[in-house]
Amino acid sequence: MTRQYLTQNVYEAFQQRMHFIFTEFDNIFVSFSGGKDSGLLLNLTLDFQKKYYPSKPIGVFHQDFEAQYTVTTEYVERTFQRLSQDPMVELYWVCLPMAARTCFSSYQMYWYPWDDSTTELYDRPANVFVAGFIGSPSMNINTHPVVNGKAKIGEDTVDLPTEAVNKLTAEDNGQIVVGFRPEDASLAAPDEANAFSLKVMNVEDLGSDGYIYGNIITDGSAAEASTMMSDQNKLTTIRVNPRALPKVGDTVKIKIDPSKMHLFAPSTELRLN
């Protein structure tokens, strides 16, 4: 095959191809993964549409693979929130149990995002690694001292199930790993028991959801210093009502749903409850 050189640059060739697409096809969709290439294509297409075909709608399709980097999902959320104000853009955020090629396994060629047969991995991860790997935003995970059968979280204490505390050994040095997902905690009253204090460092209003990111108010104990909190530079992440977002700098109380708390032994990182 003979290489054929064009007199156009890449952008001019793109414009020509887009004119062909917009005149020949009734339905136009941009597949947006949240990566830099598809992000550039999406914005170029939107600019072209507004300049030459402002009355022709386009669709934006995002296939959520469940295991994207958190910052990628946050970028997609921001983009969808911005485009939701454009009446000429139709948004499709799709979660399907479809086969996807994998490069992480020597035994399986495919993995299945949103496979309902693996829900147990999300609901009851067997160890700290799985707990932190699955889910977006990631699970909040941290090591705390155990005092009188309770987890000392910062300056506050939270009840722990007796059966989990009884499984701790001398190798755990009087500590326990506590994990909870952002959707499994809520704002509590200032004097509510079994709640811990959080200083809000950042807030995020996504329209249908709101998130706060903060630091646990602590007395500086050694166990608190070795944090494993996920997302937003290791800040604790809490999903809240977007119409009742605290302000940056506020101190709020956070209550974890005890039925959704994940507990692990520090020495083995295996599940206790």
C-alpha positions in Angstrom: 0.0 0.0 0.0 1.4 3.4 -1.1 1.5 6.1 1.6 -0.6 9.0 0.5 0.3 12.5 1.9 -2.4 15.1 2.4 -2.1 18.8 2.1 -4.3 19.2 5.3 -3.1 19.2 8.9 -4.7 16.8 11.4 -7.2 19.4 12.6 -8.3 20.3 9.1 -8.8 16.6 8.3 -10.8 16.2 11.5 -13.1 19.1 10.5 -13.7 17.5 7.0 -14.5 14.1 8.6 -16.9 15.8 11.1 -18.8 17.6 8.3 -19.2 14.2 6.6 -20.5 12.6 9.9 -22.9 15.3 10.7 -24.4 15.4 7.2 -24.6 11.6 6.6 -25.7 10.2 10.0 -28.9 10.9 11.9 -27.5 9.9 15.3 -24.1 10.9 16.5 -22.5 9.6 19.7 -19.1 10.2 21.3 -17.8 7.4 23.5 -16.2 9.1 26.5 -14.0 7.0 28.8 -12.8 9.8 30.9 -9.3 9.5 29.4 -7.4 12.3 27.8 -7.9 11.1 24.2 -11.7 10.7 24.4 -11.8 13.9 26.5 -10.1 15.8 23.6 -12.4 14.2 21.0 -15.5 15.1 23.1 -14.5 18.7 23.4 -13.5 19.0 19.7 -16.9 17.5 18.7 -18.8 19.8 21.0 -17.0 22.9 19.6 -17.7 21.7 16.0 -21.3 21.0 16.8 -21.9 24.5 18.3 -20.2 26.2 15.4 -21.6 24.4 12.4 -24.6 22.3 13.5 -26.0 23.9 16.6 -29.5 22.4 16.1 -28.3 18.8 15.8 -28.1 16.9 19.1 -25.3 14.6 20.0 -25.1 11.8 22.5 -22.3 11.2 25.0 -21.8 7.6 26.1 -19.8 6.5 29.1 -19.3 2.8 30.0 -18.6 2.6 33.7 -16.2 -0.3 34.2 -16.5 -0.1 38.0 -12.7 -0.2 38.5 -11.6 3.1 37.1 -9.3 5.4 39.0 -11.3 7.6 41.4 -9.9 10.8 39.7 -11.2 9.5 36.3 -14.7 8.9 37.7 -14.6 12.4 39.3 -13.6 13.9 35.9 -16.5 12.1 34.2 -18.9 13.3 36.9 -17.8 16.9 36.4 -18.1 16.6 32.7 -21.6 15.1 32.8 -22.7 17.7 35.4 -21.5 20.5 33.0 -23.1 18.9 29.9 -26.4 18.3 31.7 -27.1 22.0 31.2 -26.8 21.7 27.4 -30.2 20.8 25.8 -28.4 19.6 22.6 -26.4 16.9 24.5 -27.9 13.6 25.5 -26.0 11.8 28.3 -25.8 8.0 28.8 -23.9 6.6 31.8 -24.1 2.9 31.3 -23.2 0.1 33.8 -23.5 -3.3 32.1 -22.1 -6.8 33.0 -20.2 -7.0 29.7 -17.0 -8.9 29.0 -13.9 -6.7 29.0 -10.4 -7.7 28.1 -8.1 -8.0 31.1 -4.3 -7.8 31.3 -4.1 -8.6 35.0 -4.7 -12.3 35.0 -2.8 -15.2 33.5 -5.9 -17.4 33.7 -8.8 -15.3 32.5 -8.9 -13.3 29.2 -12.0 -11.3 30.3 -13.5 -9.8 33.4 -17.1 -8.6 33.9 -17.8 -5.2 35.3 -21.0 -5.0 37.3 -21.1 -8.8 37.6 -23.9 -9.3 40.2 -22.4 -12.7 41.1 -19.4 -10.8 42.8 -21.4 -8.4 44.9 -20.1 -10.1 48.0 -16.7 -8.7 47.2 -18.1 -5.2 47.6 -20.3 -5.9 50.6 -18.0 -8.1 52.6 -14.3 -7.9 51.4 -12.2 -10.6 52.9 -9.1 -8.4 53.5 -7.9 -4.8 53.5 -6.5 -5.0 49.9 -9.8 -6.0 48.4 -11.7 -3.5 50.6 -9.5 -0.6 49.3 -9.4 -1.8 45.7 -13.1 -2.3 45.0 -15.4 0.7 44.9 -15.4 4.3 43.8 -15.0 6.5 45.8 -12.8 4.1 47.7 -13.6 2.8 51.1 -12.3 4.8 54.1 -9.8 2.6 55.9 -7.8 3.4 59.0 -6.1 1.8 62.0 -7.4 2.9 65.5 -6.6 1.9 69.1 -9.1 -0.3 70.8 -10.1 1.1 74.2 -12.5 -0.8 76.5 -13.9 -2.7 73.5 -14.4 0.5 71.4 -12.5 2.0 68.5 -10.9 5.3 69.5 -11.3 7.4 66.4 -9.6 10.7 67.0 -10.9 12.1 70.3 -14.1 10.0 70.1 -15.0 6.3 70.6 -17.2 4.1 68.4 -18.7 0.8 69.6 -17.3 -2.4 68.1 -19.0 -5.9 68.0 -17.6 -8.1 70.8 -17.1 -11.0 68.5 -14.7 -9.0 66.3 -12.7 -7.6 69.3 -12.4 -11.1 70.7 -10.6 -12.2 67.5 -7.8 -9.7 67.9 -4.5 -11.2 69.1 -1.4 -9.9 70.8 0.2 -9.3 67.4 -2.5 -6.6 66.7 -1.0 -4.4 69.5 -4.4 -3.3 70.8 -5.4 -1.9 67.5 -8.1 -2.6 64.8 -8.5 -1.6 61.2 -11.9 0.1 60.6 -13.3 0.5 57.1 -16.5 2.1 55.9 -17.7 3.3 52.5 -18.6 6.9 52.0 -22.3 6.0 51.5 -22.4 4.1 54.8 -21.8 7.1 57.1 -23.8 10.2 57.7 -23.8 13.5 59.5 -24.7 13.2 63.2 -25.8 15.6 65.9 -22.9 17.3 67.8 -23.7 15.3 71.0 -24.6 12.0 69.4 -22.9 8.9 70.7 -20.8 6.6 68.6 -19.8 9.4 66.2 -16.4 11.0 65.5 -15.4 14.5 64.7 -14.2 15.5 61.3 -12.8 18.8 60.1 -14.1 19.5 56.6 -11.2 20.3 54.1 -13.1 20.1 50.9 -16.7 19.8 49.6 -18.1 18.6 46.3 -21.6 19.2 45.0 -22.4 16.8 42.1 -26.0 17.8 41.8 -27.6 14.4 42.8 -24.8 13.7 45.3 -22.6 15.6 47.7 -19.2 14.6 49.2 -17.2 16.1 52.0 -13.5 15.4 52.6 -11.9 15.9 55.9 -9.4 15.1 58.6 -10.3 13.2 61.7 -9.8 15.4 64.7 -7.2 13.5 66.8 -5.1 13.8 69.8 -2.1 12.8 67.7 -1.8 9.2 68.9 0.7 7.1 67.0 -1.9 4.7 65.8 -3.8 7.6 64.1 -0.6 8.8 62.4 -0.3 5.8 60.1 -3.4 6.4 58.1 -4.7 4.4 55.1 -7.6 6.6 54.2 -8.5 6.6 50.5 -9.1 9.4 47.9 -8.6 13.1 48.1 -5.0 12.8 49.4 -6.0 10.4 52.1 -8.8 12.5 53.5 -11.9 10.8 54.9 -14.7 10.8 52.4 -18.4 11.0 53.3 -21.4 11.1 51.0 -24.0 13.6 52.1 -27.1 15.4 51.0 -25.9 17.9 48.4 -28.5 20.4 49.7 -27.0 20.3 53.2 -23.3 20.5 52.5 -21.2 21.7 55.4 -18.7 24.4 54.6 -14.9 24.1 54.3 -13.5 24.6 57.8 -16.5 23.3 59.6 -16.2 20.6 62.3 -18.9 17.9 61.9 -19.8 14.7 63.6 -19.9 11.5 61.5 -21.8 8.3 62.4 -21.0 5.0 60.7 -23.8 2.6 60.1 -22.7 -0.3 62.4 -24.2 -2.9 60.1 -21.9 -1.6 57.2 -18.7 -1.3 59.2 -15.7 -3.5 58.0 -13.2 -4.6 60.6 -9.8 -6.2 60.0 -6.9 -7.4 62.1 -3.9 -5.2 61.7 -1.4 -8.1 61.9 -3.0 -10.1 59.1 -5.3 -7.6 57.3 -8.0 -10.3 57.3 -11.7 -9.6 58.0 -13.0 -10.0 61.6 -16.7 -9.5 61.2 
